[in-house]
Amino acid sequence: MRCVRLCRPSRPRPGRRVLLGAGSGAFAAKTDFATGPHPCTVAVGDFNGDGAQDLVTAQSLEGSGEIGVLLGDGSGAPAVPVIGGVSPARGRLGATVVPTGWHFSASRGTSLVKSGARAATRYVNRSDTRIEVKVPAGAARGKINTTVETAAGTSATTGFKRL
């Protein structure tokens, strides 16, 4: 079992840099995880009861009340994307939609936003915590499931209503 040995803010980007124990008393290579725009405090523990250590971060913006949860799988591997919300909740073809959440991957070509079976082809802006996309041509009318896919896996679906 790997244990988190050291965790600190990664600057200048928002996130946490984690150094896992290599099992020999040394650290393995660093791993950066997205946590939100202003992480200031971190707690380590098994918060979901699966036996793997997880990280919880608090944001430094006064009164924001925001926390980030990074669920561990015991390997230090990247976490599956999580959608926290989609804004706006409805829109027409070509409208800009912004899924927000965690583990989206800021690198171009490493994450895919789908509206139902249709993948978005027009990305306006992206980061580890939000992706601005245009509602793709051919997206069905009514409520459609929105997901974010990365090499680590696919998020749970979040509803979006296409007008």
C-alpha positions in Angstrom: 0.0 0.0 0.0 1.3 3.4 -0.9 1.1 6.3 1.6 1.0 10.0 1.0 4.3 11.3 2.4 4.3 15.0 1.4 1.7 17.3 -0.1 2.1 20.9 -0.9 0.5 23.6 -3.2 1.9 23.5 -6.7 2.6 27.0 -8.0 1.7 29.0 -10.0 -1.1 26.6 -11.1 -3.9 25.7 -8.7 -3.5 22.2 -7.5 -1.7 19.9 -5.1 1.7 18.2 -5.8 1.8 14.8 -4.1 4.9 12.7 -3.5 4.1 9.1 -2.8 6.3 6.8 -0.8 8.4 4.5 -3.1 8.5 1.8 -0.5 12.3 2.2 0.1 12.2 5.2 2.3 12.5 7.5 -0.7 9.8 9.4 -2.6 8.4 8.4 -6.0 8.1 11.0 -8.8 5.7 13.9 -8.1 2.1 13.8 -9.2 0.1 17.0 -9.7 -3.6 16.9 -9.0 -6.2 19.7 -9.8 -7.9 20.9 -6.6 -9.6 24.2 -7.5 -8.3 27.8 -7.8 -6.9 28.5 -4.3 -6.1 25.4 -2.2 -4.7 26.3 1.2 -5.3 23.3 3.5 -5.1 19.6 3.0 -6.2 16.6 5.0 -5.2 13.0 4.2 -7.4 10.0 5.2 -9.6 7.2 4.0 -12.7 9.3 3.6 -14.8 6.9 1.6 -13.9 3.7 3.5 -12.3 1.9 0.6 -8.9 1.4 2.3 -7.0 3.9 0.1 -5.8 7.3 1.2 -7.8 10.3 -0.1 -7.0 14.0 -0.1 -9.5 16.8 0.9 -8.5 20.4 0.3 -10.1 23.7 1.5 -10.0 26.8 -0.7 -8.5 30.0 0.7 -11.2 32.4 -0.6 -12.8 33.8 2.5 -16.4 32.6 2.9 -16.3 30.4 -0.3 -16.9 27.2 1.7 -15.4 25.2 -1.1 -13.6 21.9 -0.6 -12.1 19.5 -3.1 -12.1 15.8 -2.7 -9.5 13.7 -4.5 -10.3 10.0 -4.0 -7.3 7.7 -4.1 -7.2 4.2 -5.5 -3.9 3.3 -3.7 -1.8 3.5 -6.9 -1.3 7.3 -7.2 -3.0 7.0 -10.7 -5.0 10.0 -12.0 -8.6 10.1 -10.8 -11.6 9.7 -13.0 -13.2 13.1 -13.9 -16.1 14.3 -11.7 -18.7 16.8 -13.0 -19.9 19.1 -10.2 -22.3 21.0 -12.4 -23.1 22.3 -15.9 -23.9 25.9 -16.6 -26.2 27.0 -18.1 -28.6 24.1 -17.4 -30.1 24.5 -20.9 -29.4 26.0 -24.2 -29.7 25.7 -28.0 -27.4 24.2 -30.6 -24.1 26.1 -30.7 -24.6 27.6 -27.2 -21.6 27.6 -24.9 -21.9 25.1 -22.1 -19.5 24.9 -19.2 -19.1 21.6 -17.2 -17.2 22.3 -14.0 -15.7 19.7 -11.6 -12.3 18.0 -11.2 -9.8 15.9 -13.1 -10.8 17.2 -16.6 -7.1 17.5 -17.8 -6.1 20.9 -19.1 -4.1 19.6 -22.0 -5.7 19.8 -25.4 -6.9 16.5 -26.8 -6.8 14.7 -23.4 -10.4 15.1 -22.5 -13.7 14.8 -24.4 -17.1 16.3 -23.5 -20.1 14.4 -24.8 -23.7 15.5 -25.0 -25.5 12.2 -25.2 -23.7 10.2 -27.9 -22.4 13.4 -29.6 -18.9 14.6 -28.8 -18.3 18.3 -28.7 -15.9 19.4 -31.5 -15.6 23.1 -30.6 -13.8 23.8 -27.3 -13.7 27.5 -26.3 -11.5 27.2 -23.1 -10.3 24.4 -20.8 -8.6 23.7 -17.5 -8.5 20.9 -15.0 -11.7 22.1 -13.4 -13.8 23.5 -16.3 -14.3 23.0 -20.0 -16.2 25.5 -22.2 -17.7 23.8 -25.2 -20.3 24.5 -27.8 -23.4 22.2 -27.9 -22.6 19.9 -30.8 -24.6 19.7 -34.0 -26.9 16.7 -33.9 -27.4 16.8 -30.1 -31.0 15.6 -29.4 -33.6 18.0 -28.1 -34.7 17.6 -24.4 -32.7 16.4 -21.5 -29.4 14.9 -22.6 -26.6 13.3 -20.5 -23.3 15.2 -20.4 -20.1 13.4 -19.5 -16.3 14.2 -19.5 -14.0 11.4 -20.7 -10.2 11.2 -20.0 -7.7 8.4 -20.2 -8.5 7.6 -16.5 -12.2 7.0 -17.2 -15.6 8.7 -17.8 -17.5 10.9 -15.3 -21.0 10.1 -14.1 -23.6 11.8 -16.2 -25.1 15.3 -15.5 -28.2 16.5 -17.2 -28.4 19.4 -19.7 -31.6 20.4 -21.5 -31.1 21.2 -25.2 -33.8 23.6 -26.4 
